[in-house]
């Protein structure tokens, strides 16, 4: 599948064949965000990844009931391509620097140039993800560019999370947006 350069605007339109709109790491048991998006945009394909997921692949949703890195291995082997990757409230294994670097390294093989890697984090862990924080540096070393973290109020982020019913949910979240740079894609030999 040849890749074509896509401008700065968001990826729009249907996805078909081996192209998927969003790959949701840690989709949680009900995979509410992916299910919601799949209903809202029935002509786009989505992937939900979580070892404890309880939904099955159906319609425009493909499910991987395994850890993120193993699922990414499958995505690479099958030649699938992704527009976006979401990772909200990363679990401890995903917060291991080496493991996270491996995820980014494999993600570069399946993401479209200018694709986005979104990470949702609690306000108390933002320093690790922004500026010169550890995870920010890993993104940069792997060829991603970072935007300034966006502060989301609970009303904004609760649509992604199943936490709107939990009394002790954090009131604020930050959304980290990393872009898989065209320059990096070219260095990897991808046609852009």
C-alpha positions as CSV (number, residue, x, y, z in Angstrom):
1,X,0.0,0.0,0.0
2,X,1.6,3.3,-1.1
3,X,1.5,6.1,1.4
4,X,0.6,9.6,0.4
5,X,1.4,12.8,2.2
6,X,-1.5,14.2,4.1
7,X,-1.6,17.9,5.1
8,X,-1.7,19.3,8.6
9,X,-5.5,19.0,8.9
10,X,-7.0,16.0,10.7
11,X,-7.4,12.7,8.8
12,X,-10.9,12.6,7.4
13,X,-13.0,10.2,5.3
14,X,-13.5,6.5,5.3
15,X,-10.9,3.9,6.0
16,X,-10.9,0.6,4.1
17,X,-8.7,-2.4,3.5
18,X,-5.7,-2.4,5.8
19,X,-6.1,1.3,6.9
20,X,-7.5,2.0,10.4
21,X,-8.6,5.3,11.9
22,X,-7.6,4.7,15.5
23,X,-5.7,2.1,17.5
24,X,-6.7,2.3,21.2
25,X,-4.1,1.0,23.6
26,X,-5.7,-0.1,26.9
27,X,-9.2,0.2,25.6
28,X,-10.6,-1.2,28.9
29,X,-13.1,-4.0,29.2
30,X,-16.0,-2.4,27.4
31,X,-13.9,-0.4,24.9
32,X,-16.5,2.4,25.2
33,X,-14.5,5.0,23.3
34,X,-13.8,2.8,20.2
35,X,-17.4,1.5,20.2
36,X,-18.7,5.1,20.4
37,X,-16.4,6.2,17.5
38,X,-17.3,3.2,15.4
39,X,-21.0,4.0,15.7
40,X,-20.4,7.7,15.0
41,X,-18.2,6.9,11.9
42,X,-19.4,3.6,10.5
43,X,-17.2,3.9,7.3
44,X,-14.0,4.0,9.4
45,X,-12.2,1.1,10.9
46,X,-10.9,0.9,14.5
47,X,-8.7,-1.4,16.6
48,X,-9.2,-1.9,20.4
49,X,-6.3,-3.4,22.4
50,X,-6.5,-4.6,25.9
51,X,-5.6,-8.0,27.6
52,X,-8.9,-7.8,29.6
53,X,-11.2,-6.6,26.8
54,X,-14.6,-8.1,26.9
55,X,-16.0,-7.2,23.4
56,X,-15.4,-9.2,20.3
57,X,-14.3,-8.0,16.8
58,X,-17.4,-6.9,14.9
59,X,-18.3,-4.7,12.0
60,X,-15.7,-1.9,11.8
61,X,-14.0,-2.8,15.1
62,X,-11.1,-5.3,15.3
63,X,-10.1,-6.5,18.8
64,X,-6.7,-7.7,20.0
65,X,-7.0,-9.3,23.5
66,X,-3.3,-9.1,24.3
67,X,-0.7,-6.6,25.6
68,X,0.1,-3.6,23.4
69,X,3.5,-4.7,22.1
70,X,2.2,-8.2,21.1
71,X,-0.7,-6.6,19.3
72,X,1.6,-4.2,17.5
73,X,3.6,-7.2,16.3
74,X,0.4,-8.6,14.8
75,X,-0.4,-5.2,13.2
76,X,3.1,-5.1,11.6
77,X,2.9,-8.7,10.4
78,X,-0.5,-8.1,8.8
79,X,0.6,-4.9,7.1
80,X,-2.0,-2.8,8.7
81,X,-1.7,1.0,8.7
82,X,-2.9,3.5,11.4
83,X,-3.9,7.1,11.3
84,X,-3.9,7.6,15.1
85,X,-2.9,5.8,18.3
86,X,-4.6,6.6,21.6
87,X,-3.2,5.7,25.0
88,X,-5.3,7.2,27.9
89,X,-4.2,6.6,31.4
90,X,-1.2,4.3,30.6
91,X,-0.9,1.3,32.8
92,X,2.3,0.6,34.7
93,X,3.8,-1.7,32.0
94,X,3.3,1.0,29.4
95,X,5.1,3.5,31.7
96,X,8.3,1.4,31.6
97,X,10.7,3.5,29.5
98,X,12.1,0.6,27.4
99,X,8.6,-0.8,26.8
100,X,7.3,2.6,25.7
101,X,10.3,3.1,23.4
102,X,9.6,-0.3,21.8
103,X,5.9,0.7,21.3
104,X,7.0,3.9,19.5
105,X,9.6,2.1,17.4
106,X,7.0,-0.4,16.2
107,X,4.3,2.3,15.9
108,X,6.5,4.1,13.3
109,X,6.3,1.1,11.1
110,X,2.5,1.2,11.0
111,X,1.6,4.9,11.4
112,X,0.9,7.1,8.4
113,X,3.2,10.1,8.2
114,X,1.7,13.0,10.1
115,X,-0.3,10.5,12.1
116,X,-1.0,11.4,15.8
117,X,-0.1,9.5,19.0
118,X,-2.3,10.8,21.7
119,X,-1.6,10.2,25.4
120,X,-4.0,11.2,28.1
121,X,-2.4,11.7,31.6
122,X,-3.4,12.9,35.0
123,X,-2.3,16.4,35.9
124,X,0.1,15.1,38.6
125,X,2.2,13.2,36.0
126,X,2.4,15.9,33.3
127,X,6.0,16.7,34.0
128,X,7.2,13.3,32.7
129,X,5.3,13.8,29.4
130,X,6.0,17.5,28.5
131,X,9.0,19.7,27.9
132,X,12.1,17.9,28.9
133,X,10.4,15.1,30.7
134,X,11.4,11.5,30.3
135,X,8.6,10.4,28.0
136,X,8.8,13.7,26.0
137,X,12.4,12.9,25.3
138,X,11.6,9.4,24.2
139,X,9.0,10.8,21.7
140,X,11.6,13.2,20.3
141,X,14.4,10.6,20.1
142,X,12.0,8.4,18.1
143,X,11.2,11.1,15.6
144,X,7.9,12.5,16.9
145,X,7.2,16.2,17.4
146,X,5.3,17.3,20.4
147,X,2.7,20.0,20.8
148,X,2.2,21.8,24.1
149,X,0.0,19.6,26.4
150,X,-3.6,20.6,26.3
151,X,-5.4,20.8,29.7
152,X,-8.7,19.0,29.5
153,X,-11.4,19.5,32.1
154,X,-13.3,16.4,33.3
155,X,-16.2,17.3,31.1
156,X,-13.9,17.1,28.0
157,X,-12.0,13.9,28.9
158,X,-14.8,11.9,30.4
159,X,-16.1,11.1,26.9
160,X,-12.9,9.0,26.4
161,X,-12.9,7.5,29.8
162,X,-15.4,5.4,31.7
163,X,-14.7,7.5,34.8
164,X,-17.6,9.9,34.7
165,X,-19.3,7.7,37.3
166,X,-16.3,7.4,39.6
167,X,-16.4,9.8,42.5
168,X,-12.6,10.1,43.0
169,X,-11.7,10.6,39.3
170,X,-9.1,13.3,38.8
171,X,-10.6,16.7,37.9
172,X,-8.0,17.5,35.2
173,X,-6.3,15.6,32.5
174,X,-3.7,16.6,30.0
175,X,-3.8,15.5,26.4
176,X,-0.3,15.0,24.9
177,X,-0.2,15.1,21.1
178,X,2.8,13.7,19.3
179,X,3.1,13.7,15.5
180,X,4.9,11.1,13.4
181,X,7.0,13.5,11.4
182,X,7.4,13.4,7.7
183,X,11.2,13.7,8.1
184,X,11.3,10.6,10.2
185,X,9.1,8.7,7.7
186,X,11.5,9.7,4.9
187,X,14.5,8.6,6.9
188,X,12.8,5.2,7.3
189,X,12.4,4.9,3.5
190,X,8.7,5.4,3.5
191,X,7.3,7.0,0.3
192,X,5.7,10.3,1.3
